[in-house]
Amino acid sequence: VQLQASGGGLVQTGESLRLSCVASETMFSVDVMGWYRQAPGNQRELVALITSGATKYADSVKGRFTVSRDNAKNTLYLQMISLKPDDTAVYYCGLFRSGTWNWGQGTQVTVSS
């Protein structure tokens, strides 16, 4: 499956962005999908996961980020509000299926102070 992420950009502290990730194959509610991010010099870290309606967030984004999906559109979303400079990273969407994570190419989010 191929994943195409979009929606990143340059914003100021406190602003919002919505990331989208379109899958090339049908998404099923049982699929685990998620957003990870990687800042320069850091390891890739979990941002948010969603499966069968359940969600999980990194402590650093709880209350500010919301993950959702529209299976009819094969699209995963990440709504980000109250962005901080620490949120600056390349954001990757992923789909876990058949024991393997499939990753998109990433979209850059830069938050200026």
Order of alpha helices (4+ residues) and beta strands (2+ residues): beta-beta-beta-beta-beta-beta-beta-beta-beta-beta-beta
